[in-house]
Amino acid sequence: MIVYQCKDSLESIFTAVFNAYEEHRDHNDTRISLDDEYYLFAEYVPVETDIEKAAKVIRTLKRRFGEEDYLSICHALSSPEPDKAQAVYQTIVKGLKGKVRPGHLLDNLADNDCNRTFVLARAAGREMSHLYGFLRFQEVKNGILYAKIGPKNNLMTFLMPHFADRFPMENFVIYDDNRGIFGIHPAGREWYLACGSENDLEEEMLAVSESEQQIQGLFRHFCKSIAIQERENKKLQQNMLPLRFQEYMLEFDNN
């Protein structure tokens, strides 16, 4: 057995897929691993990320399966689950072997690998849709809009285009608290990602402006005034709005 050991990134995983084809590996006896799995008598091959190889795989996926299936694969690879790389790899192998029409790569849910890729992609897509509505920006003292999130999946590269399209002329920052990733959008320019921690930021980046404090106070008062205490249903609320989102929402901040 050949085991390609990758970093947890789309580029690294796609590099491993490219290498498996370039080196004519037996796909039934090849794995792509993100952790320290140990297989008896296996040959371990460390993968050095190659952007050009990853780009070739991306072009092939888009050409053979279409943009929709390519996006589903990317969603699946944003998952924190360690088996995602192997599931996506085998899904690609089976798709390239058969005559799969664009948009139908994940239709074969009877296949374990396709099913797993579908489940991972669906979970990431649902969380992303939730964040479109649950993410809360607040204006800090220097006029920048700042938002903090803690998603299960690594969704920053999908969230930034959405909000950059909605607020093209705003300076805003989205911070992934679970991964230490900043999504930065300068007004009227392209967005980019940066690694770091909130501890590295200046005080002005975290202190809300006076007008923001007033608006937040009014918004909390509005949420409280429309609530019907006799009809309060915490269980239903948590079903519709899980606790992991509430932690980052102004409506649930008691300060």
C-alpha positions as CSV (number, residue, x, y, z in Angstrom):
1,M,0.0,0.0,0.0
2,I,1.1,3.5,-0.8
3,V,0.2,6.3,1.7
4,Y,0.5,9.9,0.6
5,Q,0.9,12.1,3.7
6,C,-0.5,15.5,3.1
7,K,-1.1,18.8,4.9
8,D,-4.7,19.7,5.6
9,S,-5.1,22.0,2.6
10,L,-6.9,21.7,-0.8
11,E,-3.6,22.4,-2.6
12,S,-1.8,19.6,-0.8
13,I,-4.5,17.1,-1.3
14,F,-4.8,17.9,-5.0
15,T,-1.0,17.6,-5.3
16,A,-1.3,14.1,-3.9
17,V,-4.0,13.2,-6.4
18,F,-1.8,14.5,-9.2
19,N,1.2,12.5,-8.0
20,A,-0.9,9.3,-7.7
21,Y,-1.8,9.5,-11.4
22,E,1.6,10.7,-12.5
23,E,3.3,7.8,-10.8
24,H,0.7,5.3,-12.1
25,R,-0.3,4.0,-8.7
26,D,-2.9,1.3,-8.2
27,H,-5.7,3.5,-6.9
28,N,-7.3,0.5,-5.0
29,D,-4.1,0.2,-3.0
30,T,-3.3,3.9,-2.5
31,R,-4.4,6.2,0.3
32,I,-4.2,9.9,1.0
33,S,-3.8,10.6,4.7
34,L,-3.9,13.8,6.8
35,D,-3.0,12.3,10.1
36,D,-0.7,9.7,11.7
37,E,-2.5,6.6,10.5
38,Y,-0.3,3.5,10.5
39,Y,-0.7,0.7,8.0
40,L,1.4,-2.5,8.3
41,F,3.9,-2.8,5.4
42,A,2.7,0.4,3.8
43,E,5.1,2.8,2.0
44,Y,4.7,6.3,3.2
45,V,5.3,9.2,0.7
46,P,5.4,12.8,2.1
47,V,3.7,15.2,-0.2
48,E,5.3,18.6,-1.0
49,T,2.6,21.0,-2.0
50,D,2.9,22.1,-5.6
51,I,0.5,24.9,-6.8
52,E,1.0,24.1,-10.5
53,K,0.1,20.4,-10.0
54,A,-3.0,21.4,-7.9
55,A,-4.0,23.8,-10.6
56,K,-3.9,21.1,-13.2
57,V,-6.2,18.9,-11.1
58,I,-8.6,21.8,-10.6
59,R,-8.8,22.4,-14.4
60,T,-9.4,18.7,-15.0
61,L,-12.2,18.5,-12.3
62,K,-13.9,21.6,-13.8
63,R,-13.6,20.3,-17.4
64,R,-14.8,16.8,-16.6
65,F,-17.4,17.3,-13.9
66,G,-18.4,21.0,-14.1
67,E,-18.2,23.9,-11.7
68,E,-21.0,22.6,-9.4
69,D,-19.3,19.3,-8.7
70,Y,-15.9,21.0,-8.3
71,L,-17.5,23.3,-5.7
72,S,-18.9,20.3,-3.9
73,I,-15.5,18.7,-3.7
74,C,-14.1,21.9,-2.3
75,H,-16.8,22.0,0.3
76,A,-16.1,18.4,1.3
77,L,-12.4,19.3,1.7
78,S,-13.2,22.2,4.0
79,S,-14.5,19.6,6.6
80,P,-12.4,18.9,9.7
81,E,-12.9,15.1,9.3
82,P,-9.6,13.3,8.7
83,D,-11.1,10.8,6.2
84,K,-12.1,13.6,3.7
85,A,-8.9,13.4,1.6
86,Q,-9.3,9.6,0.9
87,A,-13.1,10.0,0.2
88,V,-12.5,12.8,-2.3
89,Y,-9.6,11.0,-3.9
90,Q,-11.6,7.8,-4.5
91,T,-14.6,9.8,-5.7
92,I,-12.4,11.5,-8.3
93,V,-10.9,8.2,-9.4
94,K,-14.3,6.6,-9.9
95,G,-15.6,9.7,-11.6
96,L,-12.7,9.8,-14.1
97,K,-13.1,6.0,-14.8
98,G,-16.7,6.4,-15.8
99,K,-18.6,8.7,-18.1
100,V,-20.0,11.1,-15.5
101,R,-22.0,14.0,-16.8
102,P,-21.3,17.4,-15.3
103,G,-23.3,17.9,-12.1
104,H,-23.7,14.1,-11.4
105,L,-20.4,13.2,-9.8
106,L,-22.0,12.6,-6.4
107,D,-25.1,10.9,-7.6
108,N,-23.9,7.4,-6.8
109,L,-24.8,7.5,-3.2
110,A,-24.6,3.7,-3.0
111,D,-20.8,4.0,-3.2
112,N,-19.3,4.6,0.2
113,D,-16.7,7.1,-1.0
114,C,-19.2,9.2,-3.1
115,N,-21.7,9.0,-0.2
116,R,-19.0,10.2,2.3
117,T,-18.0,13.1,0.0
118,F,-21.6,14.0,-0.5
119,V,-22.3,14.0,3.3
120,L,-19.2,16.2,4.0
121,A,-20.0,18.6,1.2
122,R,-23.6,18.9,2.4
123,A,-22.6,19.6,6.0
124,A,-20.2,22.4,4.9
125,G,-22.8,23.9,2.6
126,R,-25.4,24.0,5.3
127,E,-23.1,25.7,7.8
128,M,-22.0,28.2,5.1
129,S,-25.7,29.0,4.4
130,H,-26.3,29.5,8.2
131,L,-23.3,31.9,8.4
132,Y,-24.6,34.0,5.6
133,G,-27.5,34.9,7.9
134,F,-25.9,34.5,11.4
135,L,-22.6,36.3,10.9
136,R,-22.7,39.7,12.7
137,F,-20.5,42.7,11.8
138,Q,-19.8,45.5,14.2
139,E,-18.1,48.8,13.6
140,V,-14.9,49.4,15.5
141,K,-13.4,52.7,16.4
142,N,-11.4,53.1,13.2
143,G,-14.5,52.6,11.0
144,I,-13.7,49.0,10.0
145,L,-16.5,46.4,10.1
146,Y,-15.3,43.4,12.2
147,A,-16.9,40.0,12.6
148,K,-15.9,36.9,14.5
149,I,-17.0,33.3,13.8
150,G,-16.1,29.8,14.9
151,P,-17.3,27.4,12.2
152,K,-16.7,23.6,12.2
153,N,-15.7,23.7,8.6
154,N,-12.9,25.8,7.1
155,L,-15.2,28.2,5.1
156,M,-13.4,31.5,4.9
157,T,-12.6,31.1,1.2
158,F,-16.3,30.7,0.5
159,L,-17.6,33.4,2.9
160,M,-15.3,36.2,1.7
161,P,-16.5,36.3,-1.9
162,H,-20.1,36.5,-0.7
163,F,-19.5,39.4,1.6
164,A,-17.1,41.1,-0.7
165,D,-19.9,41.1,-3.3
166,R,-22.4,42.5,-0.8
167,F,-20.0,45.2,0.7
168,P,-17.6,46.1,-2.1
169,M,-16.9,49.6,-0.8
170,E,-16.5,48.7,2.8
171,N,-13.3,47.8,4.8
172,F,-14.2,44.7,6.7
173,V,-12.5,41.8,8.5
174,I,-13.9,38.3,9.3
175,Y,-11.9,36.3,11.9
176,D,-12.2,32.5,12.2
177,D,-11.6,31.9,15.9
178,N,-11.1,28.2,15.5
179,R,-8.3,28.4,13.0
180,G,-6.7,31.8,13.5
181,I,-7.5,33.0,10.0
182,F,-8.4,36.6,9.1
183,G,-10.4,37.4,5.9
184,I,-9.4,40.9,5.0
185,H,-11.3,43.1,2.5
186,P,-10.0,46.6,1.7
187,A,-12.6,48.8,0.3
188,G,-12.8,48.6,-3.5
189,R,-10.0,46.0,-3.7
190,E,-9.5,42.3,-3.7
191,W,-9.8,40.3,-0.4
192,Y,-7.1,38.2,1.0
193,L,-6.4,35.8,3.9
194,A,-3.9,36.2,6.8
195,C,-3.0,33.9,9.7
196,G,-2.8,35.3,13.2
197,S,-4.6,35.8,16.5
198,E,-6.8,38.5,18.0
199,N,-4.1,39.0,20.6
200,D,-2.0,40.4,17.8
201,L,-4.5,43.2,17.0
202,E,-4.4,46.7,18.2
203,E,-6.9,47.8,20.8
204,E,-8.8,49.9,18.2
205,M,-9.5,46.8,16.1
206,L,-11.6,45.3,18.9
207,A,-13.1,48.3,20.6
208,V,-16.5,49.2,19.1
209,S,-17.4,52.7,18.1
210,E,-19.8,54.9,20.1
211,S,-22.4,54.7,17.3
212,E,-22.1,50.9,17.2
213,Q,-22.7,50.7,21.0
214,Q,-25.9,52.7,20.6
215,I,-27.1,50.6,17.7
216,Q,-26.3,47.3,19.5
217,G,-28.2,48.6,22.6
218,L,-31.2,49.4,20.4
219,F,-31.0,46.1,18.6
220,R,-30.9,44.1,21.9
221,H,-33.8,46.2,23.2
222,F,-35.8,45.4,20.0
223,C,-35.1,41.7,20.3
224,K,-36.2,41.7,23.9
225,S,-39.3,43.8,23.3
226,I,-40.7,41.5,20.6
227,A,-40.2,38.4,22.6
228,I,-43.2,36.8,24.3
229,Q,-42.0,35.4,27.6
230,E,-44.9,33.0,27.9
231,R,-44.0,31.4,24.6
232,E,-40.2,31.1,25.2
233,N,-39.0,27.7,23.8
234,K,-35.2,27.3,24.3
235,K,-35.2,23.8,22.7
236,L,-36.8,25.0,19.5
237,Q,-34.6,28.0,19.5
238,Q,-31.5,25.8,19.7
239,N,-32.8,23.6,16.8
240,M,-33.2,26.7,14.6
241,L,-30.1,28.5,15.9
242,P,-27.5,26.2,17.4
243,L,-25.5,27.3,20.4
244,R,-22.2,27.4,18.5
245,F,-23.6,30.3,16.4
246,Q,-25.2,32.1,19.3
247,E,-21.8,32.6,20.9
248,Y,-20.8,35.1,18.2
249,M,-24.1,36.9,17.8
250,L,-25.0,40.3,19.3
251,E,-28.5,39.2,20.2
252,F,-27.1,36.7,22.8
253,D,-24.4,39.0,24.2
254,N,-25.4,40.2,27.7
255,N,-22.7,42.8,28.0
